[in-house]
Amino acid sequence: MRKTILVLLASVALLAAAMRSTAAEMKPVATVSVASYDKLMSSVGTLGQLAGNPNLARGIEGMLAMFTMGRGLTGVDKTQPWAVVVLSDGVQPVFRGSPEDYQKEMAAHLAQYVFIPAEAKQLAMTAKQFPPAANAIKVNDGVYEIQSGPKTIFAQQKGNWTVIAAEKVHLATAPADPVSLLGDLPKNYLVAVRISVKNLPPESRESFLKGFHQTIELGKAQRPGESDAEYAGRKLATTVGAECVTTMTNELEDLTLGLAVDQSTSNVHLDIEATAQSGTKLADQLATMKAATSQFNGLVAPGAAACGNRVGSLTDADVTRIKQALTIVQKSATADLANQGLSADEVKSATQMIGDVFDVFGRTADAKKIDAGVTAFLEPDAAAVVGGLAVADGAKLDKVLKQLVGELQQSDPDAAKQIKLNAETHEGVRFHTMSLPTPDESMKPLVGDTLEIVIGIADDKLLLAAGRDAAGKLKQAIKRSKAAAGKEAPPMHGSLSVGALARFVAANGKSDIDKKHAGMAAASLKEAGGKDHLLITVEPVDKGARLRIEAEEGLIKAVGAAAKNAPMGMPAGGPPGQMPGPGAMPPSP
């Protein structure tokens, strides 16, 4: 019996020790990665070349040498990254008693570090070139104590790194290899920030969500003058947004933002990458973000001012939300029939047609697939848009359109004459055309006196084109899509030609100042050789998805040229052309 008790006590002691060990394990909650000095300067050099300032990197190095009294980065390993890391044991510090007690609790559960690939002694010597720093740095048994206002921070040499910590006690437990905490961040980005949401204390997430939902509740009431349909739509959008924030807060693993310069293309991009904890609803949702074949690859058109596509699968939650939105729109459209002055039979027929259209869209959502695209063409004297959507039953939509025209022939023969059913068939797509008086006088130079609209319907797709040469633009899109049949597209892609947009605004802007600024931008982008796009792409990554916002080389050049040619501000001490007075000069070191 005594032996059994001893075994039980020993087991409890081991379990308690294991629990203490687990609780004390510090994991990263926030990580900042800064690429090596060599990589930074290489990227700065690339940007300088693009901006017409090939000596930009050399100028920065010269300024650095001047500010450090000629020491530069003495003692710094220029091939290694820099890092800022915040570690947590998963326990939320709670304020109890005095601020000093809270500071101790913070130190027990939270560790903050800066890692510099340098010799601490050399860094201290460089810092001491500045009088305030010289008096603020003291050394005690190899630990540098740095007075920063009322706060003291601490630094120590550990291997090849200078480790700076908010608390002296944390120096002893600082990670031996900070590079291992950074993963691929220094390789992929110049500067990156990663928030490890899964390692945040549960209390922090709960506190955030409590405040977030309280704010949401304040705006839930119907607003004065807001229709029932508008209120229902806003309420649904708010609910979906709140669910999204809650899911991400509870189920995200990591959220990463990173900025990079692609040396091979000279493009600059910002990545926003989200990964989900395994086995969660968010993981299922992000898993739908993968490349798939599309019927509308031809809508990513050369020469377009803007284009975009969305392809992939839908989750059950996505289908539910889409059908909820469709129900709101259908109810609104049906309710509006009462205000159109229609007879009872006409209301009944229109209600049935609206129901048929929304039935097709609902069954399209039930298929759990999405395939859509749109492209816009903007020229100084022409504008057109083409869009496409995969649907479950194109024949039913075709039937509804013919029924609508048939009833229009009875109620408004003149309007019906503007519509031509089955005007032609192209590659299996039936074209129905409409020629309507251009509704806005300002649009006539762009689309003509009549607005050409083409509805293209096939068994599995719905297409729409409007504007100058709408039928021709639609045929070209169908031809390009056929040539690219079977080709995979990213789950989401968007492209905006800033040059095309600038030329359009320069010719059609609402004010002279808009036209002037757009004209200057267009002239700057004229030499871009078509590389003037802002690209937005979503691509799958391991356990998640990445949104990339990318600026092409020509766009970077134009921004650099604009910055270079911008008028300089007034220097300190007097107007332009005049040397600053003695009061504006910096103090002597």
N, C-alpha and C positions, 0 to 999 in steps of 0.2 A: 504494500500500500504506500509506504513511504517513498519507494522508488518511483511508483507511478506519479505521485504528486510532484516529485522533483523533475520528472520528465515533462509534465504539464507546465510547470513553472518555467523550465528552460525553453519550451516551445513558445510560451507567451512572450518571454523576453526576446527571443529571436524575431517573432512576429512584430513586436513593438519596434525593435531596431530596424527591421525592414521597412516599416511604415515611416519611421523618422527619416530613413535614407531616401525613400521615395518622395516624401514631402520636401526634402531639402534639395532635390534635383533641380538645377536651374536650367531653364530652356529659353531660347531666344523668343522675344515677343516683337522686337523691332530691330531691323538690321539695315544699316546704310553702307553701301559699297561705293568707293571712289576708285576708279581705275588708276593704274600706276602712272607716275609722272610722265614716263616715256609715251604711254598710250594717249594720255591727255594732250601732250604737246603735238603728237602726230595728228590727232583729230583737229586740234586748233589750227595746225598748218594747212590741213585740207580745207577747213572752213575759210581760212584767210585767202587761199587761192581762189575759192569760189567768189568771195566777196570783193575781189580785186585788191586785197591787201596781203601780198605774199610774205611780208615781214611781220605778220601778226604774232606768230609764235616767238620770234626773236625779240620783239618788243616786250612781250610779257616776261620773258626771261631777264631782259634788261631792267624792267621795273622791279622784279623780284630781287635782283642783285642790289639795286639801289636801296630798297627798303630794309635789306638785311646787312647793310654796310659792307657789301661785297662778298659776304659769306655764301649767299645763295642757299642751296639745299645741302650744305656740307653735312655729311654723315647720313644722308637719306638714301635708301636703296630705291633707285628710280624705276626698277623693274617690278616692284611689288605694290599691291593695292593698299589703300587706307581703309579703315573701317570704324564704324560706330555701332556698338551692339548693346542692347538692353535685354537683360535676362531676368526671368521671373520664376519663382517656384510654384506659381499657380495660386498663391494665397493673396487675397486682396488686403493691403494694409488698411487698418481701421484707426481713426483718430481716437485715442483714449488719453486722458490726462493732459499733460503739457505738450507743447510743440517738440520739446526734446525727446519725449517718449515716442511721439509719432515718427520722428526722424530715425530713431533706433529701430522701430518696426519696419519702416521703409527699407532700411539697410538690411534687415533680416530677410526680406522677401523680394527685394529688387536690387539688381546690380547693373551699373552703367559704366561702359568702357569706351575709350577711344584707343585705337591701335594705329601707331605710326611706324612704318618700316625704317627705323632710324636709331642712331645711338642717342640715348637720353642725354649724355654729357654734351654732345655736340649741339643738340637742340637747345639745351639750357644756355650754352655759350652764345648761340645766335640770339636767343630771346633777351639775354642780358645786355645786348647792344642798345636796347631801349631803356632809358632811366626808370620808368615805372616798373618794368618787368624785373630789372636788376634788383630792386628792393623787395620784390614780391616773391622771389624764388629762394628757398633755403633747402639745404641737403642734410638729411639725418639718416645715417646708416644705409646709404644707397637709395633712400626714398626722397624724392623731390616734393617739397610742400610748396604749393603755389597759392598765394592769397589772391582771390578773385572777389573783390568787394568784401562782404561779410562772410563769404564762404571760402573754405580751403579745399582745394582739390589736390590729388596726389598722383605722382608718376614714378615709374620704376622701369629699369631695363630688365626685360625677360627674353632671353635668347636674342633674336635679331630684331626685337620689337620694343618700342617704347609704349608702355601701357599707362594710360591715364584713367583714373577712377574717381568717382565722386566720394567714395569712402575708402579710407586706408586699409580697412580689414579686407576689402575685396581684391586688393592686389595679390594676396597670397593664393586666391582661388581663381584668378584670371585664366581663361582658356589658354592653353599652351600654343595652339595653332589657330589664330583667328581666320586664316584663309579657309580652313575647313568649314567655318560657319557661313562663309560667303557663297559657297558652291560655285555655280557658273556665272554669278553676277559680274565679277570683274572681267571675265572673258567676253560677255555679251554686251555689257553696257559701260558707258563712261561714268554715269552716276545712276544708282538704283536704290530704291527703298523697298524693303519687304516687311510686311506686317504679318506675323504668324498668329492669325486669329485664334487658331485652336489652342495656343498656349496662353492666351489671355485668361486671367482669373474669371471663373463663372460669374462672380459678383459684378465684375466690370461690364460684362455683356448684359446681364440682367438690368443693371442700373441704366445703361444706354437705352435698352429697349423700352424700359418703363417710361423714361422721358420722351422717347420718340412717339410711343403710342398715346401718351397724354397730349402731345402736340397734335397728333392726327385727330383725336376726339374733338378738339376745339373747332375744327373746320368741317365737321360732319353734317351740321345742320344745313337745310336748304336755304339758299341765299335769296334775298328779295329780288324779284324779277326773273329768277331762274326757273325755266320750265321743268316739268316733271321729267321729260326725256333728258334734258341737260343735267339735271340733278342725278338721275340714275346713271348716266354715263360717267359723271365725275366721281360718284360714289364707287362705281366699279373700278375705275382707274386708281382711286385712292386705296381701295382694298387690295388690289393686285400689287400696288407699289409697297404697301405695308407688309404684305406677305413676303415679297421679294427681299426686303430689308431684314425681316425676321429670319428668314431662311439663311441668308448669307451670314448674318451675325452668328447664328448657331452652328452652321454647317460648313463654312469656309475653312480651309486649311491654311492657305497662304494667299495674300494679295500683294502683287509686286508691280511697281512702276519703275520703268527703266528708260533712259535716254541714250541713244547711240548714234554714231556716224558710220555709215557703211563705206569703207574705204574703196570697195570695188565699184560702187555706183555713185559715190559722193552724195547719196541721199541721207537725210536725217529722219530718224523715226523715234516715236514714243510708244512703248509697249505698256499695256495694262493687262496683267495676267492673273487669272483666278484659278485656284485649284481647290477641289472639294475633298472633305473627309470621306473615306471609303464607306459604302453602304448607305449613303444619305440620299435624300430626294434631289439635293443640289447636284450630287455626282451623276445621277440619272439624267438630269436636265442638261448639264454640261456635256455629257456623252453624246447628245444629239448634235452637237456642233462639230460635224465632220463633213469632209468633202463628199459630194454626190453628183450624179449625172443630172443635167438640166436640159429642159426643152428650149430654154431661152438664152443660151450662150451668145446668140447673135445680138442680144440687146446690150452687150458690152461692146459698143460700136466705136470704131476709129473715127476721130473727128468730133465725137459728141462732147458737149459742154459738161454734161454730168450723166452718170449711169450707175446702176446698182442692181444687185441680185440677192436673193435669199433662197437657199435650197437646203433641204434636210428633213428630219423627222420631227414629230411632235410628241410630247408626253401626254398622258391622260389629263394632267392639270392644264396643259396648254389648250387642249381640245375644249375642256370645260369653260375656260376663260373666253375663248373665241366664240363659242356658242352663246355665252351670256351676253357678249357684246352684240352679236347678231340679233338676239332677241330684243335688246333695247332699241336698236336701229329699226328693226321691223315694226315694233309697236309704235315708234314715233312716226314712221312713214304711213302706217295704216291710220293712225289717229289724225294725221294731217289731211287725209282725204275728205274729211267732213268740212274742211274750210275751202274746198276747191269748187264748190257750186255744182257738184255732180249729182246726177239722179241716183236713186237707190240701186238700180240695176248697174249703173256705171261704178258705183262704190263697191258693189259685190264683185264685179269683174276685176276691178283694180286690186282689191284685197286678195283675190285668188292669184293674180299674176305676181304680186309682191311675195305672197307665200311660196309660190313656185321658185322664184329667184333665190329666196333665202333658204329654201329646202336644198337647193343645189350647193350653196355655200356651206350649209351645215353638214351635208354628206361629204363634201370635200374635206372639211375638218376631221370628220370621222375616220377618214383614210389615214390620218396621222402622218401625212406628207405635206410638205410645202415646197412649191417651186414657182418663183415669181421673178420678174425683172422689169426694169424701166430705164428708159434713156431719153435725154432731152438734147435737142439741137438748138443752139442759139447762134445766129449770125447777125451782123448789124442790120440786115434787111429781111431776115427770115427766122421763124421759130416753129418748132414742131416737137411733139412728144409721142413716144411709142411705149406701150406697156403690155405685159402678158402675165397670165395666171393659169396654172394647171387647175382644171375643175373636174368634178366627178361625172357630170352629165351635161356636155355641151349641147346635145340634141334638145334637151329640155329648155335650155336658155334660148336656143334658136326658135323653138316653138312659141315661147313667151313673146319674143320680139315680133314674130309674125302676127300673133294675136293682137299685140298692141297696135301695130300698123293697121291691121284690119279695122279695129275700132276707131282709130284716128281718121280713117277714110270716111267713116260714117259721121263723125262729129266735127271734123275740121279737114275737109278735102284739100284745101290749099297747103296746109302744113304737111299732110301725108305725101303730097307731090315732091316734097324736098327729100324724101327717103326712098332709096332704091334697094329693095331686097334682092339678094343674090345678084348683085351687080357683076360679080365675077367670082371665079374660084381659082385660088392660087396655092399649089402644093397641098391640096386637100383642105384648105381653109376657105370657108365661105365668107365673102366680103359683102357687108351691107353698108351702104354709104349714106351720109346725110350732108346736105349743104345748107347751112344756116346763116342768116345775116350776122355779120361780125358784131358781137354785143357791145364792144367798146371801140370808140373812134381811134384811140391810141394804138389799138391792135392791128388796124388795117394795113399799115406799112409792113407789118411782120407776117400776116397770114392772108391778106387780101380782103376784098369787100365781103366775101363769104368765107365762113369758117368750115373747112373740110374735115369731116369726122368719118372714120372708118371703124366699124365693129367687125372683127374677124372671129369666126367661131368654127371650131373643129370638135370632134367628139370628146377630146380630152383637154381642150385649152380654150381660153378666151383672150382675145387680143384687142387692143384699142389703140388707135392712132388719131392724132388731131393736129391741125396746123398746116403750114405750107407743104405741099406735095405729100400729104399724109399717106395716100395709097402707095406711092413710090417708096417712102421710108419704111412702111410696113413690109413690103415685098423684099426689100434689102435685108431687113432683120430676119425674115423667114428663111431667106437664102443662106445667110451667115449661120443661122441656127442649124439648118440641115447639114451644112458642111462640118459643123462641130458636134454633130450627133454622137452621143456616147462619151463625150469629153466631160471629165469631172470639173466641177466648179467649187470654190471655197464656200463654206456655209453662209458667209456674208461678205459682200464686197461692195465698195462704193468708190467712185472716182469723180473728182471735180477738176476741170481744166480752168485754172485761174486766168490764163491768158484769154480763153474764149469768153469767159464771164466779163473780163475787163473790157474787151472790145465791144461786147454787147451793150454794157452800161455806158461806155464812151459815146455810143451812137444814140442810145435810147434812155439815158438817165433822166430823172425827173427834174434835176436842177443843174445849172451850169457848173456849180462846184463839184457835183457828183461826176459829171462828164469830164471835167478837167482832171480830177484825181484818177479816174478810171483810164483816161487817155495816157497819163503818165505811166501807170502800171502796165498798160498794154504795150507801150513803146519799150519799156524795160524788159518785158517778157518776149519781145519779138525775136530775139536771138536765142531763145531757149531751145529751139529745135524740137518743140513738142514736149519737152521734159519740164512741164510747168504744172504738174498735177499734184493735188492733195489726195492721197489714197487712204482709204479706211478698209481694213481687212480683218475678219475674224477667222482664226485657224485653231484646230485642235492641238492641245499639248497633253502630256501625260497627266491624267486625273483632272483635266480642266480645259480651258480655252484661253486664247490670247487675242486681245484687240490691239491692232497696230495702226497707228496714225503716222503716215509717212509723207514727207515733203520731198519732191524730186529736185534734182540738181539745179535746173533752171529757176525754180522758185526760190531756192536758197540764194542763188546769184542775184536775183532781183531784189530780195530783201536786203542783201548786203550792199548793193548799189544804192538803194534808197537811203540806208543808214549812212553811207559814206557821203552822199550828196545833201543830206539834211543840214539846214543851217545850224551853226553852233550856237549854244546859249551864251548869254552875256557872262564874261569871266568876272571873277570876284574883284572888286576894287574899282570898276569903271566900265564904260560902254565898250563895244567891240573896237579893236584897234588901239586900245589904251592899256598900258601895263597896269597890273593891280597895284594898289597903294601899299605902303608898309604894313598897314593893319591887316591886310589879307595874306601876308606871307606866313608860311608855317614857322613855328618856333625852331630855333637851332637845336640840334640833338645834343 
